[in-house]
Amino acid sequence: MGGHQPNQDQELGFFIEQQLVDCDTEYNSGCNGGLMNNAFEFIKNNGGITSEEKYAYKAQQGSCDAKGVFTGSCGTDLDHGVAIVGYGKTKDGTKYWIVKNSWGQEWGERGYIRMLRGTSESEGLCGIAMEPSYPIKSSPNPTYKSKDEL
């Protein structure tokens, strides 16, 4: 849709197509298209639509998640490293990891994505728990002496 909707402060902000692609399967057909009036009906019946910041466009059909947490399938054939930089929980109790990718700020939520945490699969969503690695610091921080140039 790429349009605008007012937020609670009556400022205009972008809303995004991805939530419609993922979630509007009763009125429209996801990646197979649909009609604007049907999308408007979905938005009305859904009580609104989230922002582009919270539900980034991926150009493919995924699982519906109106809260902006990725819950779709993506396999466990790992070929790329990411960094878990935090975690949180939505208002409805969905637990998620905050994951930083190296593909730049144009990807996801300015380079980050919220991924479902606490799945029943031991490998985690998308294999995120399969090959964890992290550095361990065992030496003290170096001390630097300031050189006065004057």
DSSP file (Angstrom, degrees, kcal/mol; ACC not computed):
  #  RESIDUE AA STRUCTURE BP1 BP2  ACC     N-H-->O    O-->H-N    N-H-->O    O-->H-N    TCO  KAPPA ALPHA  PHI   PSI    X-CA   Y-CA   Z-CA
    1    1 A M              0   0    0      0, 0.0    15,-0.1     0, 0.0     3,-0.1   0.000 360.0 360.0 360.0 -39.2    0.0    0.0    0.0
    2    2 A G        +     0   0    0     13,-0.3    14,-0.1     1,-0.1     2,-0.1   0.781 360.0 124.6  54.4  30.4    2.9    2.3    0.7
    3    3 A G        -     0   0    0     12,-0.2    12,-1.1     1,-0.1     2,-0.3  -0.103  58.5 -96.5-103.5-157.3    0.5    5.0    2.1
    4    4 A H  E     -A   14   0A   0     10,-0.2    10,-0.2    -3,-0.1     8,-0.1  -0.912  26.3-177.8-125.8 152.1    0.2    6.9    5.3
    5    5 A Q  E     -A   13   0A   0      8,-2.1     8,-1.9    -2,-0.3     2,-0.2  -0.986  32.6-110.8-143.1 144.9   -1.8    6.5    8.4
    6    6 A P  E     -A   12   0A   0      0, 0.0     6,-0.2     0, 0.0     2,-0.1  -0.506  29.1-145.4 -74.6 142.5   -1.9    8.8   11.4
    7    7 A N    >   -     0   0    0      4,-2.6     3,-2.2    -2,-0.2     6,-0.0  -0.232  43.3 -77.3 -90.1-170.5   -0.4    7.6   14.6
    8    8 A Q  T 3  S+     0   0    0      1,-0.3    -1,-0.0     2,-0.1     0, 0.0   0.782 134.3  53.7 -62.4 -26.5   -1.7    8.3   18.1
    9    9 A D  T 3  S-     0   0    0      2,-0.1    -1,-0.3     1,-0.0     3,-0.1   0.297 118.2-112.9 -89.0  10.1   -0.1   11.8   18.0
   10   10 A Q  S <  S+     0   0    0     -3,-2.2     2,-0.3     1,-0.3    -2,-0.1   0.713  73.5 137.5  63.3  23.5   -1.9   12.5   14.7
   11   11 A E        -     0   0    0     -6,-0.0    -4,-2.6     1,-0.0     2,-0.3  -0.765  58.5-113.6 -93.1 146.8    1.4   12.5   12.8
   12   12 A L  E     +A    6   0A   0     -2,-0.3     2,-0.3    -6,-0.2    -8,-0.0  -0.627  40.9 171.8 -81.7 137.4    1.5   10.7    9.5
   13   13 A G  E     -A    5   0A   0     -8,-1.9    -8,-2.1    -2,-0.3     2,-0.1  -0.980  34.6 -99.2-141.3 152.7    3.7    7.6    9.3
   14   14 A F  E     -A    4   0A   0     -2,-0.3    38,-1.2   -10,-0.2     2,-0.3  -0.412  29.1-161.7 -69.8 143.6    4.2    4.9    6.7
   15   15 A F  B     -B   51   0B   0    -12,-1.1   -13,-0.3    36,-0.2     2,-0.3  -0.903  19.0-129.6-119.0 160.7    2.5    1.6    6.9
   16   16 A I        -     0   0    0     34,-0.7     4,-0.5    -2,-0.3     3,-0.4  -0.714  12.7-132.5-122.2 157.5    3.8   -1.4    5.0
   17   17 A E  S >> S+     0   0    0     -2,-0.3     4,-2.5     1,-0.2     3,-0.6   0.735  90.1  81.2 -74.3 -25.8    2.6   -4.1    2.7
   18   18 A Q  H 3> S+     0   0    0     37,-0.3     4,-2.8     1,-0.3     5,-0.3   0.863  89.8  52.1 -58.4 -40.2    4.3   -7.0    4.4
   19   19 A Q  H 3> S+     0   0    0     -3,-0.4     4,-2.7    36,-0.3     5,-0.5   0.888 112.0  47.7 -62.6 -36.4    1.7   -7.4    7.1
   20   20 A L  H <> S+     0   0    0     -3,-0.6     4,-1.9    -4,-0.5    10,-0.3   0.922 111.5  49.9 -67.7 -43.4   -1.0   -7.5    4.4
   21   21 A V  H  < S+     0   0    0     -4,-2.5    10,-0.2     1,-0.2    -2,-0.2   0.922 120.8  35.6 -59.6 -45.0    1.0  -10.1    2.4
   22   22 A D  H  < S+     0   0    0     -4,-2.8    42,-0.4    -5,-0.2    -2,-0.2   0.871 132.0  24.2 -77.0 -38.6    1.5  -12.3    5.5
   23   23 A C  H  < S+     0   0    0     -4,-2.7     2,-2.0    -5,-0.3     3,-0.4   0.741  98.3  79.5-107.2 -27.0   -1.8  -11.8    7.2
   24   24 A D     X  +     0   0    0     -4,-1.9     4,-0.9    -5,-0.5     6,-0.7  -0.441  50.9 127.1 -87.6  67.1   -4.5  -10.8    4.8
   25   25 A T  T  4  +     0   0    0     -2,-2.0    -1,-0.2     4,-0.2    -2,-0.1   0.578  65.7  58.2 -98.7 -11.5   -5.2  -14.2    3.4
   26   26 A E  T  4 S+     0   0    0     -3,-0.4    -1,-0.1     1,-0.1    -2,-0.1   0.879 120.9  25.1 -80.8 -40.6   -9.0  -14.1    4.0
   27   27 A Y  T  4 S+     0   0    0     11,-0.1     8,-0.2    12,-0.0     2,-0.2   0.795 133.5  17.9 -92.9 -32.7   -9.6  -11.0    1.9
   28   28 A N  S  < S-     0   0    0     -4,-0.9     6,-0.2    -8,-0.1     5,-0.0  -0.607  75.9-110.7-130.5-172.4   -6.6  -11.2   -0.5
   29   29 A S    >   -     0   0    0      4,-2.5     3,-2.5     1,-0.3    -4,-0.2  -0.145  38.5-132.0-123.5  38.4   -4.0  -13.7   -1.7
   30   30 A G  G >  S+     0   0    0     -6,-0.7     3,-1.7   -10,-0.3    -1,-0.3  -0.223  88.1   1.4  54.9-128.7   -0.7  -12.7   -0.2
   31   31 A C  G 3  S+     0   0    0      1,-0.3    -1,-0.3   -10,-0.2     3,-0.1   0.636 126.6  70.0 -67.1 -13.9    2.1  -12.6   -2.9
   32   32 A N  G <  S-     0   0    0     -3,-2.5    -1,-0.3     1,-0.3    -2,-0.2   0.372 109.6-112.3 -87.4   6.5   -0.5  -13.7   -5.5
   33   33 A G    <   -     0   0    0     -3,-1.7    -4,-2.5    -4,-0.1     2,-0.3  -0.301  36.7-167.3 100.7-179.7   -2.1  -10.3   -5.3
   34   34 A G        -     0   0    0     -6,-0.2     2,-0.4    -5,-0.1    -6,-0.1  -0.971  29.6 -74.7 172.7-174.2   -5.4   -8.7   -4.1
   35   35 A L     >  -     0   0    0     -2,-0.3     4,-2.0    -8,-0.2     3,-0.2  -0.848  26.7-130.6-113.4 145.3   -7.5   -5.6   -4.2
   36   36 A M  H  > S+     0   0    0     -2,-0.4     4,-2.7     1,-0.2     5,-0.2   0.900 108.7  54.4 -59.7 -42.9   -7.0   -2.4   -2.3
   37   37 A N  H  > S+     0   0    0      1,-0.2     4,-1.9     2,-0.2    -1,-0.2   0.875 108.2  50.1 -61.7 -35.6  -10.6   -2.3   -1.0
   38   38 A N  H  > S+     0   0    0      2,-0.2     4,-2.3    -3,-0.2    -1,-0.2   0.892 109.6  51.3 -66.4 -39.1  -10.1   -5.8    0.4
   39   39 A A  H  X S+     0   0    0     -4,-2.0     4,-2.6     2,-0.2    -2,-0.2   0.910 108.7  51.0 -62.9 -42.2   -6.9   -4.6    2.1
   40   40 A F  H  X S+     0   0    0     -4,-2.7     4,-2.5     1,-0.2    -1,-0.2   0.899 109.4  50.9 -61.8 -39.7   -8.8   -1.7    3.6
   41   41 A E  H  X S+     0   0    0     -4,-1.9     4,-2.7     2,-0.2    -2,-0.2   0.910 109.8  49.9 -63.7 -42.7  -11.4   -4.1    4.9
   42   42 A F  H  X S+     0   0    0     -4,-2.3     4,-2.2     2,-0.2     6,-0.2   0.939 111.2  49.0 -59.6 -47.5   -8.7   -6.3    6.5
   43   43 A I  H  X>S+     0   0    0     -4,-2.6     5,-2.8     1,-0.2     4,-0.6   0.914 112.6  48.0 -60.2 -44.0   -7.1   -3.2    8.1
   44   44 A K  H ><5S+     0   0    0     -4,-2.5     3,-0.9     1,-0.2    -1,-0.2   0.941 115.5  43.5 -61.6 -48.6  -10.5   -2.1    9.5
   45   45 A N  H 3<5S+     0   0    0     -4,-2.7    -1,-0.2     1,-0.2    -2,-0.2   0.753 112.3  54.1 -70.6 -24.5  -11.4   -5.5   10.8
   46   46 A N  H 3<5S-     0   0    0     -4,-2.2    -1,-0.2    -5,-0.2    -2,-0.2   0.525 114.9-114.5 -85.8  -7.6   -7.9   -6.0   12.2
   47   47 A G  T <<5S-     0   0    0     -3,-0.9     2,-0.2    -4,-0.6    -3,-0.2   0.728  74.2 -42.8  79.8  21.9   -8.1   -2.7   14.2
   48   48 A G      < -     0   0    0     -5,-2.8     2,-0.3    -6,-0.2    -2,-0.1  -0.710  68.3 -91.0 119.8-171.2   -5.3   -1.1   12.1
   49   49 A I        -     0   0    0     -2,-0.2    17,-0.0    -5,-0.0    -6,-0.0  -0.985  34.3-111.2-144.3 149.2   -2.0   -2.1   10.8
   50   50 A T        -     0   0    0     -2,-0.3   -34,-0.7     1,-0.1     2,-0.1  -0.143  39.7 -92.5 -78.2 176.7    1.5   -1.8   12.2
   51   51 A S  B  >  -B   15   0B   0    -36,-0.2     4,-1.3     1,-0.1     3,-0.4  -0.400  27.2-112.0 -89.5 164.3    4.3    0.5   11.0
   52   52 A E  T  4 S+     0   0    0    -38,-1.2     3,-0.2     1,-0.2   -37,-0.1   0.858 117.1  59.4 -60.5 -36.9    7.0   -0.1    8.5
   53   53 A E  T  4 S+     0   0    0    -39,-0.3     3,-0.3     1,-0.2    -1,-0.2   0.851 111.7  39.2 -61.2 -34.6    9.6    0.1   11.3
   54   54 A K  T  4 S+     0   0    0     -3,-0.4    -1,-0.2     1,-0.2    -2,-0.2   0.639 126.2  32.4 -92.3 -15.7    7.9   -2.8   13.1
   55   55 A Y  S  < S-     0   0    0     -4,-1.3   -37,-0.3    -3,-0.2   -36,-0.3  -0.624  81.7-159.1-144.7  78.2    7.1   -5.0   10.1
   56   56 A A        -     0   0    0     -3,-0.3     2,-0.3    -2,-0.2    53,-0.1  -0.224  25.2-105.5 -66.8 146.1    9.7   -4.7    7.4
   57   57 A Y        +     0   0    0     51,-0.2    51,-0.3     1,-0.1    -1,-0.1  -0.532  36.6 175.0 -72.2 132.4    9.0   -5.6    3.8
   58   58 A K        -     0   0    0      2,-0.3    -1,-0.1    -2,-0.3     3,-0.1   0.434  39.1-127.1-118.8  -5.1   10.6   -8.9    2.8
   59   59 A A  S    S+     0   0    0      1,-0.2     2,-0.3     0, 0.0    -2,-0.1   0.787  82.1  78.3  60.3  30.1    9.2   -9.4   -0.8
   60   60 A Q  S    S-     0   0    0    -42,-0.0     2,-0.3   -30,-0.0    -2,-0.3  -0.971  89.1 -94.9-158.8 155.7    8.0  -12.9    0.1
   61   61 A Q        +     0   0    0     -2,-0.3     2,-0.2    -3,-0.1   -39,-0.1  -0.569  49.7 165.6 -76.2 132.6    5.1  -14.4    1.9
   62   62 A G        -     0   0    0     -2,-0.3     2,-0.2   -44,-0.2     8,-0.0  -0.577  43.3 -62.8-127.2-167.4    5.8  -15.3    5.6
   63   63 A S        -     0   0    0     -2,-0.2     8,-0.3     1,-0.1     2,-0.2  -0.598  59.3-101.9 -82.6 145.9    3.9  -16.2    8.6
   64   64 A C        +     0   0    0    -42,-0.4     2,-0.2    -2,-0.2    -1,-0.1  -0.486  48.2 161.4 -70.0 130.1    1.5  -13.7   10.0
   65   65 A D    >   -     0   0    0     -2,-0.2     3,-1.7   -46,-0.1   -42,-0.1  -0.704  17.5-174.8-149.4  95.3    2.7  -11.8   13.0
   66   66 A A  T 3  S+     0   0    0      1,-0.3   -16,-0.1    -2,-0.2   -47,-0.1   0.595  83.3  62.1 -68.3  -9.7    0.9   -8.5   13.7
   67   67 A K  T 3  S-     0   0    0      2,-0.2    -1,-0.3   -17,-0.1     3,-0.1   0.474 113.7-110.0 -96.5  -2.3    3.3   -7.7   16.5
   68   68 A G  S <  S+     0   0    0     -3,-1.7     2,-0.5     1,-0.3    46,-0.5   0.636  74.2 131.4  86.9  14.0    6.4   -7.5   14.3
   69   69 A V        -     0   0    0     44,-0.1     2,-0.3   -14,-0.1    -1,-0.3  -0.895  59.8-123.6-101.2 125.7    8.1  -10.7   15.6
   70   70 A F  B     +c  115   0C   0     44,-3.7    46,-2.3    -2,-0.5    -6,-0.1  -0.523  42.8 157.9 -70.6 125.9    9.4  -13.0   12.8
   71   71 A T        +     0   0    0     -2,-0.3    -1,-0.2    -8,-0.3    -7,-0.1   0.293  33.9 116.6-127.2   4.3    7.8  -16.5   13.3
   72   72 A G        -     0   0    0     -9,-0.2     2,-0.3     1,-0.1    54,-0.1  -0.002  69.3 -95.7 -72.6 177.2    8.1  -17.9    9.7
   73   73 A S        +     0   0    0      1,-0.1    -1,-0.1    52,-0.1    -2,-0.1  -0.733  44.6 156.8 -94.9 145.6   10.1  -20.8    8.5
   74   74 A C        -     0   0    0     -2,-0.3     3,-0.2     1,-0.1    -1,-0.1   0.289  47.7-117.0-149.3   5.5   13.6  -20.3    7.0
   75   75 A G        -     0   0    0      1,-0.2    -1,-0.1     3,-0.0     0, 0.0  -0.024  15.7-103.6  81.5 174.5   15.3  -23.7    7.4
   76   76 A T  S    S+     0   0    0     51,-0.1     2,-1.5     2,-0.1    -1,-0.2   0.101  75.3 119.2-128.1  19.9   18.4  -24.7    9.4
   77   77 A D        -     0   0    0     -3,-0.2     2,-0.1     2,-0.0    50,-0.0  -0.687  60.6-149.8 -85.5  87.1   21.0  -25.0    6.6
   78   78 A L        +     0   0    0     -2,-1.5     3,-0.1     1,-0.1    -2,-0.1  -0.328  42.0 145.7 -70.9 134.9   23.2  -22.3    8.1
   79   79 A D        +     0   0    0      1,-0.3     2,-0.3    -2,-0.1    -1,-0.1   0.187  60.0  53.9-148.0  16.4   25.4  -20.1    5.8
   80   80 A H        -     0   0    0      2,-0.0     2,-0.4     0, 0.0    -1,-0.3  -0.981  67.7-134.2-156.7 138.3   25.4  -16.7    7.5
   81   81 A G        +     0   0    0     -2,-0.3    21,-0.3    -3,-0.1     2,-0.3  -0.772  23.6 174.5 -98.4 142.8   26.3  -15.4   11.0
   82   82 A V        -     0   0    0     -2,-0.4     2,-0.5    19,-0.1    19,-0.2  -0.851  25.5-122.5-133.4 170.0   24.2  -12.9   12.9
   83   83 A A  E     -D  100   0C   0     17,-2.2    17,-3.4    -2,-0.3     2,-0.7  -0.974   9.1-141.4-122.2 126.3   24.5  -11.5   16.4
   84   84 A I  E     +D   99   0C   0     -2,-0.5    15,-0.2    15,-0.2     3,-0.1  -0.767  27.0 171.7 -80.4 119.5   21.9  -11.7   19.2
   85   85 A V  E     -     0   0C   0     13,-2.8     2,-0.3    -2,-0.7    14,-0.2   0.427  56.7 -23.7-112.4  -1.5   22.1   -8.3   20.8
   86   86 A G  E     -D   98   0C   0     12,-1.0    12,-3.0     2,-0.0     2,-0.3  -0.983  54.0-131.8 176.8-176.3   19.1   -8.5   23.1
   87   87 A Y  E     +D   97   0C   0     -2,-0.3     2,-0.3    10,-0.3    10,-0.2  -0.964  21.4 162.5-153.5 166.3   15.7   -9.9   23.9
   88   88 A G  E     -D   96   0C   0      8,-2.4     8,-2.5    -2,-0.3     2,-0.3  -0.934  28.3-115.7-167.2-171.1   12.2   -8.9   24.8
   89   89 A K  E     -D   95   0C   0     -2,-0.3     6,-0.2     6,-0.2    -2,-0.0  -0.989  24.1-128.3-146.7 134.2    8.6   -9.8   25.0
   90   90 A T    >   -     0   0    0      4,-2.5     3,-1.9    -2,-0.3   -23,-0.0  -0.219  37.7 -98.2 -74.0 171.0    5.6   -8.3   23.2
   91   91 A K  T 3  S+     0   0    0      1,-0.3    -1,-0.1     2,-0.1   -24,-0.0   0.803 126.1  54.7 -61.0 -29.2    2.5   -7.1   25.1
   92   92 A D  T 3  S-     0   0    0      2,-0.1    -1,-0.3     1,-0.0    -2,-0.0   0.390 124.9-102.0 -88.4   6.2    0.8  -10.4   24.3
   93   93 A G    <   +     0   0    0     -3,-1.9     2,-0.5     1,-0.3    -2,-0.1   0.474  68.4 150.6  94.1   3.3    3.7  -12.3   25.8
   94   94 A T        -     0   0    0      1,-0.0    -4,-2.5    -5,-0.0    -1,-0.3  -0.577  38.2-142.4 -71.6 121.4    5.5  -13.4   22.6
   95   95 A K  E     +D   89   0C   0     -2,-0.5    22,-2.6    22,-0.4     2,-0.3  -0.632  26.0 176.4 -85.9 142.4    9.2  -13.8   23.5
   96   96 A Y  E     -DE  88 116C   0     -8,-2.5    -8,-2.4    20,-0.3     2,-0.3  -0.983  28.8-129.6-145.4 156.0   11.7  -12.7   20.9
   97   97 A W  E     -DE  87 115C   0     18,-3.2    18,-2.3    -2,-0.3     2,-0.7  -0.795  22.8-133.4 -94.4 145.3   15.5  -12.2   20.3
   98   98 A I  E     -DE  86 114C   0    -12,-3.0   -13,-2.8    -2,-0.3   -12,-1.0  -0.925  32.0-167.6 -97.5 116.0   16.7   -8.9   18.9
   99   99 A V  E     -DE  84 113C   0     14,-3.0    14,-1.9    -2,-0.7     2,-0.5  -0.902  13.2-150.2-115.3 130.0   19.1  -10.0   16.1
  100  100 A K  E     -DE  83 112C   0    -17,-3.4   -17,-2.2    -2,-0.5     2,-0.2  -0.853  13.8-163.4 -99.0 129.8   21.6   -7.8   14.3
  101  101 A N        -     0   0    0     10,-2.8     3,-0.3    -2,-0.5   -19,-0.1  -0.654  22.6-132.4-104.5 165.7   22.4   -8.7   10.7
  102  102 A S  S    S+     0   0    0    -21,-0.3     3,-0.1    -2,-0.2    10,-0.1   0.212  82.2  96.3-101.4  14.0   25.4   -7.4    8.7
  103  103 A W  S    S-     0   0    0      1,-0.3     3,-0.3     8,-0.2    -1,-0.2   0.316  91.6-104.6 -91.1   8.8   23.3   -6.5    5.6
  104  104 A G    >   -     0   0    0     -3,-0.3     3,-1.4     1,-0.2    -1,-0.3  -0.125  40.8 -63.6  94.8 169.6   23.0   -2.8    6.4
  105  105 A Q  T 3  S+     0   0    0      1,-0.3     5,-0.5     5,-0.2     6,-0.3   0.614 121.6  70.4 -71.9 -13.2   20.3   -0.5    7.8
  106  106 A E  T 3  S+     0   0    0     -3,-0.3     2,-0.3     4,-0.2    -1,-0.3   0.700  86.2  83.3 -75.0 -17.6   18.1   -1.0    4.7
  107  107 A W  S <> S-     0   0    0     -3,-1.4     4,-3.6     2,-0.1     5,-0.4  -0.664 103.9 -35.5 -89.7 139.5   17.4   -4.6    5.8
  108  108 A G  T  4 S-     0   0    0     -2,-0.3     2,-1.3   -51,-0.3     5,-0.2  -0.168 125.7  -8.7  56.9-137.3   14.7   -5.5    8.4
  109  109 A E  B >4 S-F  112   0C   0      3,-3.5     3,-0.6     1,-0.2    -1,-0.2  -0.667 131.4 -49.8 -94.6  78.1   14.2   -2.9   11.2
  110  110 A R  T 34 S-     0   0    0     -2,-1.3    -4,-0.2    -5,-0.5    -2,-0.2   0.893 121.4 -35.7  56.6  43.5   17.3   -0.8   10.4
  111  111 A G  T 3< S+     0   0    0     -4,-3.6   -10,-2.8    -6,-0.3     2,-0.3   0.418 126.7  90.6  94.7  -0.4   19.5   -3.8   10.2
  112  112 A Y  E <   -FE 109 100C   0     -3,-0.6    -3,-3.5    -5,-0.4    -1,-0.3  -0.794  50.9-165.6-122.7 164.6   17.8   -5.8   13.0
  113  113 A I  E     - E   0  99C   0    -14,-1.9   -14,-3.0    -2,-0.3     2,-0.6  -0.988  21.0-130.5-146.7 147.4   15.0   -8.3   13.3
  114  114 A R  E     - E   0  98C   0    -46,-0.5   -44,-3.7    -2,-0.3     2,-0.4  -0.900  31.5-169.7 -97.4 120.4   12.9   -9.6   16.1
  115  115 A M  E     -cE  70  97C   0    -18,-2.3   -18,-3.2    -2,-0.6   -44,-0.2  -0.897  31.7 -94.0-115.9 141.5   12.9  -13.4   16.0
  116  116 A L  E     - E   0  96C   0    -46,-2.3     9,-0.5    -2,-0.4     2,-0.4  -0.219  42.3-159.1 -52.4 132.1   10.7  -15.8   18.0
  117  117 A R        +     0   0    0    -22,-2.6   -22,-0.4     1,-0.2    -1,-0.1  -0.899  64.3  34.3-115.2 145.2   12.5  -17.0   21.2
  118  118 A G  S    S+     0   0    0     -2,-0.4    -1,-0.2     1,-0.1   -23,-0.1   0.854  72.3 168.5  84.5  36.4   11.6  -20.1   23.2
  119  119 A T        -     0   0    0     -3,-0.2    -1,-0.1     2,-0.2     5,-0.1  -0.326  46.1-118.0 -75.6 165.4   10.5  -22.4   20.4
  120  120 A S  S    S+     0   0    0     -2,-0.0     2,-0.3     3,-0.0    -1,-0.1   0.686  91.0  92.4 -76.9 -17.8   10.0  -26.1   21.0
  121  121 A E  S >  S-     0   0    0      1,-0.1     3,-1.4     2,-0.0    -2,-0.2  -0.625  74.7-141.0 -79.2 133.2   12.7  -27.0   18.5
  122  122 A S  T 3  S+     0   0    0     -2,-0.3    -1,-0.1     1,-0.3     3,-0.1   0.785 101.7  57.1 -64.9 -26.9   16.2  -27.4   20.2
  123  123 A E  T 3  S-     0   0    0      1,-0.1     6,-2.7     5,-0.1     7,-0.5   0.576 106.0-136.3 -79.9  -8.1   17.8  -25.7   17.2
  124  124 A G    X   -     0   0    0     -3,-1.4     3,-1.9     4,-0.2     2,-0.2   0.044  45.1 -34.0  74.3 169.9   15.6  -22.6   17.6
  125  125 A L  G >  S-     0   0    0     -9,-0.5     3,-1.6     1,-0.3   -52,-0.1  -0.425 134.8  -2.0 -63.3 130.3   13.9  -20.6   14.9
  126  126 A C  G 3  S-     0   0    0      1,-0.3    -1,-0.3    -2,-0.2    -2,-0.1   0.689 126.5 -69.8  61.1  20.7   16.0  -20.7   11.7
  127  127 A G  G X> S+     0   0    0     -3,-1.9     3,-2.0     1,-0.1     4,-0.6   0.710  88.1 148.7  75.1  19.7   18.7  -22.6   13.5
  128  128 A I  T <4 S+     0   0    0     -3,-1.6    -4,-0.2     1,-0.3    -2,-0.1   0.722  73.4  43.8 -63.6 -20.6   19.6  -19.6   15.6
  129  129 A A  T 34 S+     0   0    0     -6,-2.7    -1,-0.3     1,-0.1    -5,-0.2   0.300  92.3  87.9-103.6   8.7   20.6  -21.9   18.6
  130  130 A M  T <4 S+     0   0    0     -3,-2.0    -2,-0.1    -7,-0.5    -1,-0.1   0.922 102.4  12.9 -77.4 -44.8   22.6  -24.5   16.5
  131  131 A E  S  < S+     0   0    0     -4,-0.6    -1,-0.2    -8,-0.1     2,-0.1  -0.466  78.1 175.0-132.6  61.8   26.1  -23.1   16.4
  132  132 A P        +     0   0    0      0, 0.0     2,-0.3     0, 0.0    -3,-0.1  -0.394   3.8 177.9 -70.0 146.6   26.3  -20.3   18.9
  133  133 A S        +     0   0    0     -2,-0.1    -2,-0.1     2,-0.0     0, 0.0  -0.992   6.6 168.0-145.2 150.3   29.7  -18.7   19.5
  134  134 A Y        -     0   0    0     -2,-0.3     2,-0.2     2,-0.0     0, 0.0  -0.979  33.7-108.1-158.4 149.1   30.9  -15.9   21.7
  135  135 A P        -     0   0    0      0, 0.0     2,-0.5     0, 0.0    -2,-0.0  -0.500  22.5-151.6 -80.6 152.1   34.2  -14.4   22.8
  136  136 A I        -     0   0    0     -2,-0.2     2,-0.6     0, 0.0    -2,-0.0  -0.993   8.0-148.1-123.3 123.7   35.5  -14.9   26.3
  137  137 A K        +     0   0    0     -2,-0.5     0, 0.0     1,-0.1     0, 0.0  -0.804  27.1 162.0 -94.0 124.6   37.8  -12.2   27.6
  138  138 A S        +     0   0    0     -2,-0.6    -1,-0.1     2,-0.1     0, 0.0   0.487  52.2  74.2-119.7  -6.9   40.4  -13.5   30.1
  139  139 A S  S    S-     0   0    0      1,-0.1     2,-0.0     3,-0.0    -2,-0.0  -0.747  84.7-102.6-106.9 156.4   43.0  -10.8   30.1
  140  140 A P        -     0   0    0      0, 0.0    -2,-0.1     0, 0.0    -1,-0.1  -0.312  47.0 -89.1 -71.2 159.6   42.8   -7.4   31.8
  141  141 A N        -     0   0    0      1,-0.1     2,-0.1    -2,-0.0     0, 0.0  -0.423  48.9-109.0 -64.5 140.6   42.1   -4.3   29.8
  142  142 A P        -     0   0    0      0, 0.0     2,-0.4     0, 0.0    -1,-0.1  -0.378  27.2-133.7 -69.2 151.3   45.3   -2.6   28.5
  143  143 A T        -     0   0    0     -3,-0.1     2,-0.4    -2,-0.1     0, 0.0  -0.895  16.6-157.7-106.9 139.2   46.3    0.7   30.0
  144  144 A Y        -     0   0    0     -2,-0.4     2,-0.5     0, 0.0     0, 0.0  -0.941   8.8-141.3-118.0 134.4   47.4    3.5   27.8
  145  145 A K        -     0   0    0     -2,-0.4     2,-0.3     1,-0.0    -2,-0.0  -0.828  24.0-123.8 -94.3 129.9   49.5    6.4   28.9
  146  146 A S        -     0   0    0     -2,-0.5     2,-0.7     1,-0.1    -1,-0.0  -0.533  19.2-141.9 -72.1 132.7   48.5    9.7   27.4
  147  147 A K        -     0   0    0     -2,-0.3     2,-0.7     2,-0.0    -1,-0.1  -0.872   9.4-142.7 -98.7 118.3   51.3   11.4   25.5
  148  148 A D        -     0   0    0     -2,-0.7    -2,-0.0     1,-0.2     0, 0.0  -0.712   9.8-164.8 -81.2 116.5   51.3   15.1   26.0
  149  149 A E              0   0    0     -2,-0.7    -1,-0.2     1,-0.2    -2,-0.0   0.660 360.0 360.0 -76.9 -16.4   52.3   16.7   22.7
  150  150 A L              0   0    0     -3,-0.0    -1,-0.2     0, 0.0    -2,-0.0   0.460 360.0 360.0 -90.7 360.0   53.0   20.1   24.3
